[in-house]
Amino acid sequence: MSEIATQLYLISPLEVGGDFPARLERALGAGKGLVTAFQFRVKGLDQHDAARLAEPLQEICERHEVAFIVNDSVPLAKRLKADGVHLGQDDGDPKEAREELGREAQIGVTCHASMHLAMEAGEAGADYIAFGAFFESTTKDKDDAERPTTDMIERWVKLFEIPLVAIGGITPDNCGPIVSAGADFLAVSGAVWNGDEEAAVEAFAEAIKSAS
């Protein structure tokens, strides 16, 4: 049995209007608190439009005590007083993000399949690091890149206390080895939003329980 249960880190689809707030409410209500973070990820919108879409989702996250993380944009995270920001390798420095957002902000960094990048992120003050994509993914942009391994997860959790997020094509059917290796969070998007979100979260809960 692992000492720390793996939790879900939901990433939004690119379309978050329409009935999406209701879907988010259902997803966060499933799995008995399995979802502990939600990343707001939209592309090509100005900050005003993005903020308008984010606000109802942020309120839902607050009600469920789920961290609301903004993808890529420190200015948007600051505007929304979000719980944190997730930075890609080209999205800025964690130290600068910390100066902008304050000590309490959760700052995550994408590290692909590189222990070196992950250690650099940790030294720069990241609160968590993300390895991925573990499998083929519609969310991760560089899908021909080197894939991380479960061995990397095991090495990281043995050497470092900074939480590890696994991302990229993760489903209830394939997450077992990643959970067993010790990942703190599974970052998932399509596996939840491409079908019945409640059923998907419940399926992850069962899969995580079986692999823990």
Secondary structure, DSSP 4 states (H G I P E B T S, - for coil): --SS--EEEEE--S--STTHHHHHHHHHHSTTS-EEEEEE---S--HHHHHHHHHHHHHHHHHTT-EEEEES-HHHHHHHT-SEEEE-TTS--HHHHHHHH-TT-EEEEE-TT-HHHHHHHHHTT-SEEEEE-SS--SS-S-TTSPPP-HHHHHHHHHH--S-EEEESS--TTT-HHHHHHT-SEEEESHHHHTS-HHHHHHHHHHHHHHH-
